[in-house]
């Protein structure tokens, strides 16, 4: 069996195994068995994905390990899977975060079978998005992510979970309409009438800039909703706050990256449009990163603060893409990875704190470093990555975006990015100070520290964030060939 088909099937096999358990398995004495099956499925997917990395050719800019079979000949559709330097980091990040999310799901007590089944199906859909090399297959997997996410938010979320799930679906489906229209326009404009990504890209090479821009606008809206970028971000804060914490890990850590990854793929398809719309993309990026940082500063709800900070970090990603430079794009993809690790850690830890205290308000916490030092250590480390402190993956990401932006626009990029970083450092220090200092509140006195299983999940994310910050070369080498190829296409359209 092809390794990528196996990657798609492993979570499905886990879902089937969970689904075949008797109905009585939802009882307390069988919940561990269900979680163990989910851990086995997500762990196997994690191992299989990282095994691909061992044979990945970092010197090749093309699609590797291609599996391509005719799906619908008349429509020019293929069951086509493959990876390159743009998608491989996302696959590795996705498998890691799903494994962590399963570990963090021990507090789920109702409809446990359905929960893990939805989680496994979501993993398959997400993996399909990052591996698809046919736009019709990409769109199917893109839409499939909506179904399990809707139920994960609406059935296991907080007090306003139904409103949050509905907002998420309506925003995403609205964006998907524009995405579908652009795909159909691109299919019609391509002489070879194929949805295969490589064939469509060759077919659109002679398309005028005006027509490229018309098609690209639909991609920008469709993918911009999922990133999200200002002003089409309204679903994200509500969904993050109301979703169960393991789902928030996935929403912020990997689901947002689907939007930025899709935008990079669209930029590969229509380089002339990206060049023509560069000022608009840069403006959206600056507004998004500053807007998200300022609103994060104003939050006292920990999950809401992390949600708004995610908007700001996606602004950094968009700024790197808009620079149209190799350094900027390297920074954008590295930021996607760094933010996935930082936001995943923060949502994991905040969720575990909420299970113990039933509060997300930072003013209800104090002296955590004396009561639960392991909590304090990993929260501080996650915030360090989020604010791009040197020695973390976030620093490598924002440094490259800064270099790429200054190559393209000069010093004002440093002013915009630096301003957002200062605001981020401000609310991060305020939060750490509130959580760690002050007298021990009576309601905090009996908070238990991280268990060994919880600490193993937090350690995995923290160590990877530090490792990529101290030794970034392997990650940058993984992406370099594909990034340079894309920069060459953009340079030819300038």
The 8 nearest C-alpha neighbors of each residue, nearest first, counted from 0:
[[1, 2, 5, 4, 3, 6, 66, 8],
 [0, 2, 4, 3, 5, 66, 64, 6],
 [3, 1, 5, 4, 6, 0, 47, 51],
 [4, 2, 6, 5, 1, 7, 80, 81],
 [3, 5, 7, 6, 1, 2, 8, 0],
 [4, 6, 8, 2, 3, 7, 9, 1],
 [7, 5, 3, 4, 8, 9, 44, 2],
 [6, 8, 4, 123, 5, 9, 3, 126],
 [7, 9, 5, 11, 6, 10, 12, 4],
 [8, 10, 12, 11, 6, 7, 40, 5],
 [11, 9, 13, 119, 12, 40, 8, 123],
 [12, 10, 14, 8, 13, 9, 15, 120],
 [13, 11, 15, 9, 10, 14, 8, 16],
 [12, 14, 10, 40, 16, 11, 15, 37],
 [15, 13, 116, 11, 17, 12, 16, 119],
 [14, 16, 18, 12, 17, 13, 19, 11],
 [17, 15, 13, 19, 14, 18, 12, 20],
 [18, 16, 14, 15, 19, 20, 13, 33],
 [17, 19, 15, 16, 20, 14, 112, 116],
 [20, 18, 16, 17, 15, 21, 14, 22],
 [19, 21, 17, 18, 24, 22, 16, 23],
 [22, 20, 23, 24, 19, 18, 25, 17],
 [21, 23, 24, 20, 25, 112, 19, 26],
 [22, 24, 21, 25, 26, 29, 20, 27],
 [25, 23, 29, 26, 22, 21, 20, 30],
 [26, 24, 23, 111, 30, 112, 110, 29],
 [25, 27, 24, 29, 28, 23, 30, 111],
 [26, 28, 30, 29, 25, 108, 24, 31],
 [27, 29, 26, 30, 31, 24, 25, 32],
 [30, 28, 24, 32, 31, 27, 26, 25],
 [31, 29, 33, 32, 27, 28, 25, 34],
 [30, 32, 34, 29, 33, 35, 28, 27],
 [31, 33, 35, 29, 30, 34, 36, 28],
 [34, 32, 30, 36, 35, 31, 17, 37],
 [33, 35, 37, 31, 36, 32, 38, 30],
 [34, 36, 38, 32, 33, 37, 31, 39],
 [37, 35, 39, 33, 38, 34, 40, 32],
 [36, 38, 34, 40, 39, 35, 13, 41],
 [39, 37, 35, 41, 36, 40, 42, 34],
 [38, 40, 36, 42, 37, 41, 43, 35],
 [41, 39, 13, 37, 43, 10, 42, 38],
 [42, 40, 44, 38, 98, 43, 39, 37],
 [41, 43, 45, 39, 44, 40, 38, 98],
 [44, 42, 46, 40, 45, 41, 39, 47],
 [43, 45, 41, 47, 42, 46, 6, 9],
 [46, 44, 94, 42, 48, 43, 47, 41],
 [47, 45, 43, 49, 44, 48, 50, 42],
 [46, 48, 44, 50, 45, 49, 43, 51],
 [49, 47, 45, 51, 50, 46, 44, 91],
 [48, 50, 52, 46, 51, 47, 45, 91],
 [49, 51, 47, 52, 53, 48, 46, 54],
 [52, 50, 49, 48, 53, 54, 55, 47],
 [51, 53, 55, 49, 50, 54, 48, 87],
 [52, 54, 50, 51, 55, 49, 56, 48],
 [53, 55, 52, 51, 56, 50, 57, 49],
 [56, 54, 52, 53, 57, 51, 63, 477],
 [57, 55, 58, 59, 54, 63, 477, 52],
 [56, 58, 477, 59, 55, 476, 480, 478],
 [59, 57, 56, 480, 60, 476, 479, 477],
 [58, 60, 57, 61, 56, 480, 481, 62],
 [61, 59, 481, 480, 484, 58, 83, 62],
 [62, 60, 59, 83, 63, 481, 84, 82],
 [61, 63, 83, 82, 81, 65, 60, 64],
 [62, 64, 65, 82, 81, 83, 61, 55],
 [65, 63, 81, 66, 82, 62, 80, 3],
 [66, 64, 81, 63, 80, 67, 62, 79],
 [65, 67, 80, 79, 81, 64, 68, 1],
 [68, 66, 79, 78, 65, 77, 80, 69],
 [69, 67, 78, 77, 70, 79, 66, 76],
 [68, 70, 77, 71, 72, 78, 76, 67],
 [69, 71, 77, 76, 78, 68, 72, 75],
 [70, 72, 76, 74, 73, 69, 75, 77],
 [71, 73, 75, 74, 69, 76, 70, 77],
 [74, 72, 75, 71, 76, 193, 192, 70],
 [75, 73, 76, 72, 71, 193, 192, 194],
 [74, 76, 193, 72, 73, 194, 71, 192],
 [77, 75, 71, 194, 74, 70, 72, 193],
 [78, 76, 70, 69, 79, 68, 133, 67],
 [77, 79, 68, 70, 67, 69, 80, 136],
 [80, 78, 67, 132, 77, 66, 133, 131],
 [81, 79, 131, 66, 130, 132, 65, 67],
 [80, 82, 65, 130, 64, 63, 62, 132],
 [83, 81, 62, 63, 86, 130, 87, 64],
 [82, 84, 62, 85, 86, 87, 63, 61],
 [83, 85, 478, 481, 87, 477, 86, 60],
 [86, 84, 83, 87, 478, 481, 88, 482],
 [85, 87, 89, 83, 82, 88, 129, 84],
 [86, 88, 90, 89, 84, 82, 83, 85],
 [89, 87, 91, 90, 86, 92, 85, 84],
 [90, 88, 92, 86, 87, 91, 93, 129],
 [91, 89, 93, 87, 92, 88, 94, 86],
 [90, 92, 88, 89, 94, 93, 48, 95],
 [91, 93, 89, 95, 90, 94, 88, 96],
 [94, 92, 90, 96, 95, 91, 253, 89],
 [95, 93, 45, 97, 91, 96, 92, 90],
 [94, 96, 92, 98, 93, 97, 45, 91],
 [97, 95, 99, 93, 98, 94, 100, 92],
 [98, 96, 100, 94, 99, 95, 93, 101],
 [97, 99, 95, 41, 101, 96, 100, 42],
 [100, 98, 96, 102, 97, 101, 456, 103],
 [101, 99, 245, 97, 103, 102, 98, 96],
 [100, 102, 104, 98, 103, 99, 38, 97],
 [103, 101, 99, 100, 104, 98, 105, 456],
 [102, 104, 100, 101, 105, 245, 99, 347],
 [105, 103, 101, 106, 102, 107, 245, 100],
 [104, 106, 107, 103, 102, 34, 101, 108],
 [105, 107, 104, 108, 103, 354, 351, 109],
 [108, 106, 105, 104, 109, 111, 155, 114],
 [107, 109, 106, 111, 110, 27, 105, 30],
 [108, 110, 111, 107, 25, 155, 114, 112],
 [111, 109, 113, 112, 25, 114, 108, 107],
 [110, 112, 114, 109, 113, 25, 108, 115],
 [113, 111, 114, 115, 110, 116, 25, 17],
 [112, 114, 116, 111, 110, 115, 117, 18],
 [115, 113, 111, 117, 112, 116, 118, 110],
 [114, 116, 118, 117, 112, 113, 119, 111],
 [115, 117, 14, 113, 119, 118, 114, 112],
 [118, 116, 147, 120, 114, 115, 119, 113],
 [119, 117, 115, 121, 116, 120, 114, 122],
 [118, 120, 10, 122, 116, 121, 117, 14],
 [121, 119, 123, 117, 122, 118, 11, 116],
 [122, 120, 118, 124, 119, 123, 144, 147],
 [123, 121, 119, 125, 120, 124, 126, 118],
 [122, 124, 7, 120, 126, 121, 125, 10],
 [125, 123, 140, 127, 121, 122, 126, 144],
 [126, 124, 122, 128, 127, 123, 121, 144],
 [125, 127, 123, 129, 128, 124, 122, 130],
 [126, 128, 124, 130, 125, 129, 131, 140],
 [129, 127, 125, 137, 126, 140, 131, 130],
 [128, 130, 126, 127, 86, 131, 90, 125],
 [129, 131, 127, 80, 81, 128, 82, 126],
 [132, 130, 80, 137, 133, 128, 127, 129],
 [133, 131, 79, 80, 196, 195, 81, 130],
 [132, 134, 195, 196, 136, 194, 131, 135],
 [133, 135, 137, 194, 136, 138, 196, 195],
 [134, 136, 138, 137, 133, 194, 139, 76],
 [137, 135, 139, 133, 138, 134, 131, 140],
 [136, 138, 134, 131, 128, 135, 140, 139],
 [137, 139, 141, 135, 136, 140, 134, 142],
 [140, 138, 136, 142, 141, 137, 143, 135],
 [139, 141, 143, 124, 137, 142, 128, 138],
 [142, 140, 138, 139, 143, 144, 128, 137],
 [141, 143, 139, 144, 140, 145, 138, 146],
 [144, 142, 140, 145, 141, 146, 124, 139],
 [143, 145, 142, 124, 121, 146, 141, 147],
 [146, 144, 148, 143, 142, 149, 147, 168],
 [145, 147, 149, 148, 144, 143, 150, 142],
 [148, 146, 117, 150, 149, 121, 145, 151],
 [149, 147, 151, 145, 150, 146, 152, 144],
 [148, 150, 164, 146, 152, 147, 151, 145],
 [149, 151, 153, 147, 152, 148, 154, 146],
 [150, 152, 148, 149, 155, 154, 153, 147],
 [153, 151, 242, 156, 150, 149, 164, 155],
 [152, 154, 161, 160, 150, 164, 156, 151],
 [155, 153, 150, 151, 152, 156, 160, 161],
 [154, 156, 152, 151, 153, 243, 157, 242],
 [157, 155, 242, 152, 160, 243, 241, 153],
 [158, 156, 241, 160, 159, 242, 155, 243],
 [157, 159, 160, 241, 156, 161, 162, 163],
 [160, 158, 162, 157, 161, 241, 163, 156],
 [159, 161, 153, 156, 163, 157, 241, 162],
 [162, 160, 153, 164, 163, 159, 165, 152],
 [161, 163, 165, 160, 159, 164, 166, 153],
 [162, 164, 238, 160, 166, 161, 237, 165],
 [165, 163, 167, 161, 149, 153, 166, 162],
 [166, 164, 162, 168, 167, 163, 169, 161],
 [167, 165, 163, 169, 234, 164, 168, 170],
 [168, 166, 164, 234, 165, 170, 169, 171],
 [167, 169, 171, 165, 166, 170, 172, 164],
 [170, 168, 172, 166, 171, 167, 173, 165],
 [171, 169, 173, 167, 168, 172, 166, 174],
 [170, 172, 174, 168, 173, 169, 175, 167],
 [173, 171, 175, 169, 174, 170, 168, 176],
 [174, 172, 170, 171, 176, 175, 169, 177],
 [173, 175, 221, 171, 172, 176, 177, 220],
 [174, 176, 178, 172, 221, 177, 173, 179],
 [175, 177, 179, 178, 174, 173, 180, 172],
 [178, 176, 217, 180, 175, 174, 179, 221],
 [179, 177, 175, 221, 218, 181, 217, 176],
 [178, 180, 182, 176, 181, 177, 175, 183],
 [181, 179, 177, 183, 182, 178, 184, 176],
 [182, 180, 214, 184, 178, 217, 179, 183],
 [181, 183, 179, 185, 184, 180, 186, 178],
 [182, 184, 186, 180, 185, 181, 187, 179],
 [185, 183, 181, 187, 186, 182, 188, 180],
 [184, 186, 188, 182, 183, 187, 181, 189],
 [187, 185, 183, 189, 184, 192, 188, 182],
 [186, 188, 184, 185, 189, 183, 192, 190],
 [189, 187, 185, 186, 184, 190, 203, 206],
 [188, 190, 202, 186, 192, 203, 187, 191],
 [191, 189, 192, 202, 188, 187, 203, 186],
 [190, 192, 189, 193, 202, 198, 199, 75],
 [193, 191, 189, 186, 190, 75, 187, 194],
 [192, 194, 75, 195, 191, 199, 186, 76],
 [193, 195, 134, 76, 133, 75, 135, 199],
 [194, 196, 133, 198, 193, 197, 199, 134],
 [197, 195, 133, 199, 132, 198, 200, 194],
 [196, 198, 200, 199, 195, 201, 132, 133],
 [197, 199, 201, 195, 200, 196, 202, 193],
 [200, 198, 202, 196, 201, 197, 195, 193],
 [199, 201, 268, 197, 203, 198, 202, 196],
 [202, 200, 198, 199, 204, 203, 197, 189],
 [201, 203, 189, 199, 200, 190, 204, 198],
 [204, 202, 206, 200, 189, 205, 201, 199],
 [205, 203, 201, 206, 202, 200, 269, 268],
 [204, 206, 203, 207, 202, 201, 208, 189],
 [205, 207, 203, 204, 211, 210, 208, 188],
 [208, 206, 210, 209, 211, 205, 271, 204],
 [207, 209, 211, 210, 271, 272, 212, 206],
 [208, 210, 212, 207, 211, 213, 272, 206],
 [211, 209, 213, 212, 207, 208, 214, 206],
 [210, 212, 208, 272, 214, 209, 213, 215],
 [211, 213, 272, 215, 209, 210, 214, 216],
 [214, 212, 210, 211, 216, 215, 209, 217],
 [213, 215, 181, 211, 212, 216, 217, 210],
 [214, 216, 212, 218, 217, 213, 211, 219],
 [217, 215, 219, 218, 213, 214, 212, 220],
 [218, 216, 177, 220, 181, 178, 215, 219],
 [217, 219, 215, 178, 221, 216, 220, 222],
 [218, 220, 216, 217, 223, 222, 221, 215],
 [221, 219, 223, 217, 218, 222, 174, 224],
 [222, 220, 174, 178, 218, 175, 223, 219],
 [221, 223, 258, 225, 219, 224, 220, 218],
 [224, 222, 220, 227, 226, 228, 219, 225],
 [225, 223, 227, 231, 222, 226, 221, 174],
 [224, 226, 227, 258, 222, 223, 255, 171],
 [227, 225, 258, 255, 223, 224, 259, 228],
 [226, 228, 224, 225, 232, 223, 310, 231],
 [229, 227, 223, 232, 287, 231, 226, 230],
 [230, 228, 287, 231, 232, 283, 227, 286],
 [229, 231, 232, 228, 233, 287, 227, 283],
 [232, 230, 229, 224, 233, 228, 227, 223],
 [231, 233, 227, 229, 230, 234, 228, 235],
 [234, 232, 235, 231, 236, 230, 237, 170],
 [233, 235, 167, 166, 232, 237, 238, 236],
 [234, 236, 238, 237, 233, 232, 239, 306],
 [237, 235, 239, 306, 238, 303, 234, 240],
 [236, 238, 240, 163, 239, 235, 234, 241],
 [239, 237, 163, 235, 241, 240, 236, 242],
 [240, 238, 236, 242, 247, 237, 241, 235],
 [239, 241, 237, 302, 238, 303, 242, 236],
 [242, 240, 157, 156, 160, 238, 239, 237],
 [241, 243, 156, 152, 239, 238, 240, 247],
 [244, 242, 156, 246, 245, 155, 247, 241],
 [243, 245, 247, 350, 246, 346, 242, 248],
 [246, 244, 100, 248, 247, 243, 103, 104],
 [245, 247, 249, 248, 244, 243, 242, 250],
 [248, 246, 244, 250, 249, 245, 239, 242],
 [249, 247, 343, 245, 246, 252, 346, 251],
 [250, 248, 252, 246, 247, 253, 251, 254],
 [251, 249, 254, 247, 248, 252, 253, 246],
 [250, 252, 249, 248, 255, 253, 247, 254],
 [251, 339, 253, 249, 343, 248, 250, 342],
 [252, 254, 256, 249, 255, 251, 93, 250],
 [255, 253, 250, 256, 257, 249, 251, 252],
 [256, 254, 226, 257, 253, 258, 225, 251],
 [257, 255, 253, 259, 258, 254, 260, 335],
 [256, 258, 260, 254, 255, 259, 261, 253],
 [259, 257, 222, 226, 225, 261, 256, 260],
 [258, 260, 262, 256, 261, 257, 226, 263],
 [259, 261, 257, 263, 262, 258, 256, 264],
 [262, 260, 264, 258, 259, 263, 257, 265],
 [261, 263, 265, 259, 264, 260, 222, 266],
 [264, 262, 266, 260, 265, 261, 267, 259],
 [263, 265, 267, 261, 266, 262, 268, 260],
 [266, 264, 268, 262, 267, 263, 269, 261],
 [267, 265, 263, 269, 270, 268, 264, 273],
 [268, 266, 264, 265, 269, 270, 263, 485],
 [267, 269, 265, 200, 266, 270, 264, 203],
 [270, 268, 266, 272, 271, 267, 211, 265],
 [271, 269, 273, 266, 489, 272, 267, 268],
 [272, 270, 274, 492, 273, 269, 208, 275],
 [271, 273, 212, 275, 211, 274, 270, 269],
 [274, 272, 276, 270, 275, 271, 277, 266],
 [273, 275, 277, 271, 272, 276, 493, 270],
 [276, 274, 272, 273, 277, 271, 212, 208],
 [277, 275, 273, 279, 274, 278, 272, 280],
 [276, 278, 280, 274, 279, 321, 275, 273],
 [279, 277, 281, 280, 276, 282, 275, 321],
 [280, 278, 282, 276, 281, 277, 283, 284],
 [279, 281, 277, 283, 282, 278, 321, 284],
 [280, 282, 284, 278, 279, 283, 321, 318],
 [281, 283, 279, 285, 284, 280, 278, 286],
 [284, 282, 280, 286, 281, 285, 287, 279],
 [283, 285, 314, 281, 318, 287, 317, 282],
 [284, 286, 282, 288, 287, 283, 289, 281],
 [285, 287, 283, 289, 284, 288, 290, 282],
 [288, 286, 314, 284, 290, 229, 285, 289],
 [311, 287, 289, 314, 285, 291, 290, 286],
 [290, 288, 292, 419, 286, 291, 287, 293],
 [291, 289, 287, 293, 292, 288, 286, 294],
 [292, 290, 311, 307, 310, 294, 288, 289],
 [291, 293, 295, 289, 311, 290, 294, 308],
 [294, 292, 296, 290, 295, 291, 289, 297],
 [295, 293, 297, 296, 291, 292, 290, 307],
 [294, 296, 304, 307, 292, 297, 293, 298],
 [297, 295, 293, 426, 294, 298, 292, 422],
 [296, 298, 294, 295, 293, 299, 304, 426],
 [299, 297, 304, 295, 300, 296, 303, 294],
 [298, 300, 360, 361, 301, 297, 304, 362],
 [301, 299, 360, 359, 303, 298, 302, 304],
 [300, 302, 304, 359, 303, 299, 360, 305],
 [303, 301, 305, 304, 240, 300, 306, 239],
 [304, 302, 306, 300, 305, 301, 240, 236],
 [303, 305, 295, 301, 298, 307, 306, 302],
 [304, 306, 308, 302, 303, 307, 309, 301],
 [307, 305, 303, 309, 236, 304, 308, 302],
 [308, 306, 295, 291, 310, 309, 304, 305],
 [307, 309, 305, 311, 310, 306, 295, 291],
 [310, 308, 312, 306, 307, 311, 305, 313],
 [309, 311, 291, 307, 313, 308, 312, 227],
 [288, 310, 312, 291, 308, 314, 309, 292],
 [313, 311, 309, 315, 314, 310, 288, 308],
 [314, 312, 316, 310, 315, 311, 309, 317],
 [313, 315, 288, 284, 287, 311, 317, 312],
 [316, 314, 318, 312, 313, 317, 288, 319],
 [315, 317, 331, 313, 319, 314, 318, 334],
 [318, 316, 320, 314, 284, 319, 315, 321],
 [319, 317, 321, 315, 284, 316, 320, 281],
 [318, 320, 327, 331, 400, 316, 328, 322],
 [319, 321, 317, 328, 318, 322, 323, 327],
 [322, 320, 318, 323, 319, 281, 280, 277],
 [321, 323, 319, 404, 324, 320, 327, 407],
 [324, 322, 321, 320, 486, 489, 327, 325],
 [325, 323, 327, 322, 326, 403, 486, 328],
 [324, 326, 328, 327, 486, 482, 483, 329],
 [327, 325, 403, 329, 399, 324, 328, 330],
 [328, 326, 403, 319, 400, 330, 324, 329],
 [327, 329, 331, 319, 320, 330, 325, 326],
 [330, 328, 326, 332, 327, 331, 325, 333],
 [329, 331, 396, 399, 400, 327, 333, 328],
 [330, 332, 316, 328, 319, 334, 329, 333],
 [333, 331, 335, 334, 329, 330, 328, 336],
 [332, 334, 396, 330, 336, 335, 331, 337],
 [333, 335, 396, 337, 331, 332, 336, 338],
 [334, 336, 332, 333, 338, 337, 339, 256],
 [335, 337, 339, 333, 334, 338, 340, 332],
 [338, 336, 334, 393, 340, 392, 339, 335],
 [337, 339, 341, 335, 340, 336, 342, 334],
 [252, 338, 340, 336, 337, 342, 341, 343],
 [339, 341, 343, 337, 338, 460, 342, 344],
 [342, 340, 338, 381, 344, 343, 385, 339],
 [343, 341, 345, 344, 339, 338, 340, 252],
 [342, 344, 248, 340, 252, 346, 341, 345],
 [345, 343, 347, 341, 342, 346, 381, 340],
 [346, 344, 342, 348, 347, 343, 349, 381],
 [347, 345, 349, 343, 248, 348, 344, 350],
 [346, 348, 344, 350, 345, 349, 343, 351],
 [349, 347, 351, 345, 350, 346, 344, 352],
 [350, 348, 352, 346, 351, 347, 345, 353],
 [351, 349, 244, 353, 347, 348, 352, 346],
 [350, 352, 348, 354, 353, 349, 347, 355],
 [353, 351, 349, 355, 350, 354, 356, 348],
 [352, 354, 357, 350, 356, 355, 351, 358],
 [353, 355, 351, 352, 357, 356, 350, 106],
 [354, 356, 352, 353, 357, 446, 351, 447],
 [355, 357, 353, 358, 354, 352, 446, 443],
 [358, 356, 353, 354, 355, 359, 352, 350],
 [357, 359, 356, 353, 360, 363, 352, 361],
 [358, 360, 300, 301, 353, 361, 302, 357],
 [361, 359, 300, 362, 299, 363, 358, 301],
 [362, 360, 363, 364, 299, 359, 301, 300],
 [361, 363, 360, 364, 433, 299, 365, 434],
 [362, 364, 361, 360, 365, 358, 359, 440],
 [365, 363, 434, 362, 361, 433, 443, 366],
 [364, 366, 434, 435, 436, 367, 437, 433],
 [365, 367, 435, 436, 437, 368, 439, 369],
 [368, 366, 435, 370, 369, 371, 365, 434],
 [367, 369, 372, 435, 375, 366, 371, 370],
 [370, 368, 367, 366, 371, 372, 435, 439],
 [369, 371, 367, 368, 372, 366, 444, 446],
 [370, 372, 448, 367, 374, 373, 368, 369],
 [373, 371, 368, 375, 374, 369, 376, 370],
 [374, 372, 376, 375, 371, 449, 377, 448],
 [375, 373, 372, 371, 377, 376, 378, 449],
 [374, 376, 372, 368, 378, 373, 377, 367],
 [377, 375, 373, 379, 374, 378, 372, 380],
 [376, 378, 380, 379, 374, 375, 381, 373],
 [379, 377, 381, 375, 380, 376, 374, 382],
 [380, 378, 382, 376, 377, 381, 375, 383],
 [379, 381, 377, 383, 378, 382, 376, 384],
 [382, 380, 341, 378, 384, 383, 379, 344],
 [381, 383, 385, 379, 384, 380, 386, 427],
 [384, 382, 380, 381, 386, 388, 385, 379],
 [383, 385, 387, 393, 381, 391, 382, 386],
 [384, 386, 382, 383, 387, 341, 393, 381],
 [387, 385, 383, 384, 424, 388, 423, 382],
 [388, 386, 394, 393, 384, 385, 383, 389],
 [387, 389, 383, 394, 386, 391, 384, 390],
 [390, 388, 394, 391, 387, 468, 395, 393],
 [389, 391, 468, 469, 388, 465, 394, 392],
 [392, 390, 468, 465, 384, 393, 389, 394],
 [391, 393, 468, 467, 464, 337, 395, 394],
 [394, 392, 387, 396, 384, 337, 391, 395],
 [395, 393, 387, 389, 397, 396, 392, 388],
 [396, 394, 398, 392, 393, 397, 468, 399],
 [397, 395, 330, 334, 333, 393, 394, 399],
 [396, 398, 400, 394, 399, 395, 401, 330],
 [397, 399, 401, 395, 396, 400, 394, 402],
 [400, 398, 330, 402, 326, 401, 397, 396],
 [399, 401, 327, 330, 319, 397, 403, 402],
 [402, 400, 398, 404, 399, 403, 397, 405],
 [401, 403, 399, 405, 400, 404, 406, 398],
 [404, 402, 327, 326, 400, 406, 401, 405],
 [405, 403, 401, 407, 322, 406, 402, 412],
 [404, 406, 409, 408, 402, 407, 403, 410],
 [407, 405, 403, 404, 408, 409, 402, 324],
 [406, 408, 404, 405, 322, 409, 403, 324],
 [409, 407, 405, 404, 406, 412, 410, 411],
 [408, 410, 405, 411, 406, 407, 412, 404],
 [409, 411, 412, 413, 405, 414, 408, 404],
 [410, 412, 414, 413, 409, 415, 408, 405],
 [413, 411, 415, 410, 414, 404, 405, 416],
 [412, 414, 416, 411, 410, 417, 415, 401],
 [413, 415, 411, 417, 412, 416, 418, 410],
 [416, 414, 418, 412, 417, 413, 411, 419],
 [417, 415, 413, 419, 418, 414, 412, 420],
 [416, 418, 420, 414, 419, 413, 415, 421],
 [419, 417, 421, 415, 420, 416, 414, 422],
 [418, 420, 422, 416, 289, 421, 417, 292],
 [421, 419, 423, 417, 418, 422, 424, 416],
 [422, 420, 424, 418, 423, 419, 425, 417],
 [421, 423, 425, 419, 424, 420, 292, 418],
 [424, 422, 420, 425, 421, 426, 292, 386],
 [423, 425, 421, 427, 422, 386, 426, 428],
 [426, 424, 422, 423, 428, 427, 421, 429],
 [425, 427, 429, 296, 428, 423, 424, 430],
 [426, 428, 424, 430, 429, 425, 423, 431],
 [427, 429, 431, 425, 430, 426, 432, 424],
 [430, 428, 426, 432, 427, 431, 433, 425],
 [429, 431, 433, 427, 432, 428, 426, 434],
 [432, 430, 428, 434, 433, 429, 435, 427],
 [431, 433, 429, 435, 430, 434, 436, 428],
 [432, 434, 430, 431, 435, 365, 436, 429],
 [435, 433, 365, 431, 364, 432, 367, 430],
 [434, 436, 366, 367, 368, 432, 365, 433],
 [437, 435, 366, 365, 432, 433, 434, 438],
 [438, 436, 366, 365, 439, 435, 433, 434],
 [439, 437, 366, 440, 365, 436, 441, 435],
 [438, 440, 366, 365, 444, 441, 443, 437],
 [439, 441, 443, 442, 438, 444, 365, 364],
 [442, 440, 444, 443, 439, 445, 438, 446],
 [441, 443, 440, 444, 445, 356, 446, 439],
 [444, 442, 440, 441, 446, 445, 439, 364],
 [443, 445, 441, 442, 446, 440, 439, 370],
 [444, 446, 443, 447, 442, 370, 441, 355],
 [447, 445, 443, 444, 355, 448, 370, 371],
 [448, 446, 445, 371, 449, 355, 370, 450],
 [447, 449, 371, 374, 373, 450, 446, 372],
 [450, 448, 454, 453, 374, 373, 451, 447],
 [449, 451, 453, 452, 454, 448, 447, 455],
 [450, 452, 454, 453, 455, 449, 456, 448],
 [451, 453, 455, 454, 450, 456, 102, 449],
 [454, 452, 450, 456, 455, 451, 449, 457],
 [453, 455, 451, 457, 456, 452, 449, 458],
 [454, 456, 458, 452, 453, 457, 451, 459],
 [455, 457, 459, 453, 454, 458, 99, 452],
 [456, 458, 454, 460, 459, 455, 344, 461],
 [459, 457, 455, 461, 456, 460, 462, 454],
 [458, 460, 456, 462, 457, 461, 455, 463],
 [461, 459, 463, 457, 458, 340, 462, 464],
 [462, 460, 458, 464, 463, 459, 457, 465],
 [463, 461, 465, 464, 459, 460, 458, 466],
 [462, 464, 466, 460, 465, 461, 467, 459],
 [465, 463, 461, 392, 467, 462, 466, 391],
 [466, 464, 391, 468, 462, 463, 467, 469],
 [465, 467, 463, 469, 468, 464, 470, 462],
 [468, 466, 471, 392, 470, 464, 465, 469],
 [467, 469, 391, 392, 390, 465, 466, 471],
 [468, 470, 466, 390, 467, 465, 471, 391],
 [471, 469, 467, 466, 472, 468, 473, 465],
 [472, 470, 467, 474, 468, 473, 469, 475],
 [471, 473, 475, 474, 470, 476, 467, 477],
 [474, 472, 476, 475, 471, 477, 470, 467],
 [475, 473, 477, 476, 472, 471, 478, 467],
 [474, 476, 472, 477, 478, 473, 479, 471],
 [477, 475, 479, 473, 478, 474, 472, 57],
 [476, 478, 474, 57, 475, 84, 479, 473],
 [479, 477, 84, 475, 476, 481, 480, 85],
 [478, 480, 476, 482, 481, 475, 477, 483],
 [481, 479, 60, 483, 482, 478, 58, 59],
 [482, 480, 60, 484, 84, 483, 479, 478],
 [483, 481, 479, 485, 484, 480, 325, 478],
 [482, 484, 486, 480, 485, 481, 325, 479],
 [485, 483, 481, 487, 482, 486, 480, 488],
 [484, 486, 488, 482, 487, 483, 481, 489],
 [487, 485, 483, 489, 488, 484, 325, 324],
 [486, 488, 490, 484, 485, 489, 483, 491],
 [489, 487, 485, 491, 486, 490, 270, 484],
 [490, 488, 486, 492, 491, 270, 487, 485],
 [491, 489, 487, 493, 492, 488, 486, 323],
 [490, 492, 488, 489, 493, 487, 486, 270],
 [491, 493, 489, 490, 271, 270, 274, 488],
 [492, 490, 491, 274, 489, 271, 275, 270]]
